Amino acid sequence: LKTYLDCYPCFLRQALEAARSAGADEEKQHVVLIRAMDALKMVPATATPPVVGDVIHRIVREEIDGGDPYKEIKEASTHQALSLYPRLKDMLAESDSPLDLAIRLAIAGNVIDVGPERRYDLWNTIEQTISEPFAINDDVAFREMLAKAQYVLYLADNAGETVFDRILIETMAKPAIYAVKAGPILNDATVEDAMAAGLSAVAEIVSTGSDAPGTILDRCSSDFQALFREAELIVAKGQANYETLSDECGPIFFLLKAKCPVIARDLGVSTGSIVLKQGKQK
Amino acid sequence: LKTYLDCYPCFLRQALEAARSAGADEEKQHVVLIRAMDALKMVPATATPPVVGDVIHRIVREEIDGGDPYKEIKEASTHQALSLYPRLKDMLAESDSPLDLAIRLAIAGNVIDVGPERRYDLWNTIEQTISEPFAINDDVAFREMLAKAQYVLYLADNAGETVFDRILIETMAKPAIYAVKAGPILNDATVEDAMAAGLSAVAEIVSTGSDAPGTILDRCSSDFQALFREAELIVAKGQANYETLSDECGPIFFLLKAKCPVIARDLGVSTGSIVLKQGKQK
């Protein structure tokens, strides 16, 4: 998925919000915007939005002296999601179709995102997501490949959403490798965030070796690239993983809520839709 | 009201939407965005958003060879508003407080704006605006000054909204001068748009002499500046007139819906609020 012109104003908004989240003063916020605009002028026509987002958020981190603008927001998201964990597990225990429910919950958790828009109501999203129709639902293929796979490679998205991923991993009942970012980018989960959400109890946590949004394979470590190539089943969470891997062939299933109009248009669904989409076949 | 950093992404979005409205191809849209970013980098700290908007939308018009990107949208807005005119006049005929209702309708019409966000439901807005409380309501002072004034200088905002202004002018029952833009800017009303909305039947239509958004007095014609200085009562419609005239002393009343969060914050009201606010006193 290439960067559309609609992404330009969105990146400026993200840069401003990230600078503010990091406590930057107005002068520093202005510097961030100016540098972001300079960077946007250089965007190659084929760059995906996560490649551009990587540049933009790197500028913010440079200007705020290498900190993590979303540290507190990530901690709060994880805390909130963990507080819902017992209630969600009760729902699963009572469900006739726990895998379907766990997939829906994992998608609902994808609303925890500081990229597209900041405001969301988590519980409302959960209630809506467990009953609404999928815009794309490749669940038959997913169940078939899950039954055969020895383990699942699970590509994480945001902190807090991690707790919902944990629930899906528990429900899939297969060994899992949970791949997170090598360093802070937006509110994406790092090893630390995955640990805080209790993922180490249900999966082996690995780093992709990259701190760019999504999974830009040629920026990932060779270890991770090997993991990716060998995997029998890959669950790729969220928009950025779709943006960076939608042209990749492999046993990939994208689980996401199409929050951004550009991505929704690319998928051919309405904004806000829930999606379980099989990746391109080899 | 000075330009805030939040306005930067909004201006980029406006530039893109204006270029698209004008039918510019993607390459041209890209040029518009690049030029808009160059312009935003030069924004002086004290510039009001309409001063910046003037630069941004001038770039769009230059790139599309001087046309009016919003010509068709303005015509459609006027047509839609005119179709509601008889129904609104019936409501006024049955009202116990027609002036209050006409003020509310004039504010409801302010939702017809391509600047802050494109989507709106006109009839829904009307129904809501006729019953919701004002966030600021200086109507006592307004009625007092209206009773004394020989005539009203009415500063127009957008095409389509013009029809709602016409209704307020008819209800105020005073001679009126209706001031419009000298040329196309966003969906602001020009002489042609005011004529199409039937304003010539109820007011003398004049041009401010400027095609910048709002009313930037030192860019207006000397004739208009004299009119402004001599007026006993000025009705200033919409956000851009508030942004450019809020520091001006005079018998001004701002009628607007605070659609943009930056303006709402400046006014100390919630986004979406309706406002009848007296200007600064001499």
Contacts between the chains, C-beta under 8 A, distances in Angstrom:
chain1	res1	chain2	res2	distance
A	5	B	16	5.6
A	5	B	26	6.9
A	5	B	29	5.4
A	5	B	30	6.2
A	5	B	33	6.0
A	6	B	16	6.9
A	8	B	12	5.5
A	8	B	16	7.3
A	8	B	33	5.5
A	8	B	37	7.9
A	9	B	9	4.3
A	9	B	10	7.2
A	9	B	12	3.9
A	9	B	13	4.1
A	9	B	16	6.9
A	10	B	9	7.2
A	12	B	8	5.5
A	12	B	9	3.9
A	12	B	12	6.0
A	13	B	9	4.1
A	16	B	5	5.6
A	16	B	6	6.9
A	16	B	8	7.3
A	16	B	9	6.9
A	26	B	5	6.9
A	29	B	5	5.4
A	30	B	5	6.2
A	33	B	5	6.0
A	33	B	8	5.4
A	33	B	40	7.8
A	34	B	41	5.6
A	37	B	8	7.9
A	37	B	37	4.1
A	37	B	40	6.4
A	37	B	41	6.1
A	38	B	41	8.0
A	40	B	33	7.9
A	40	B	37	6.4
A	41	B	34	5.6
A	41	B	37	6.1
A	41	B	38	8.0
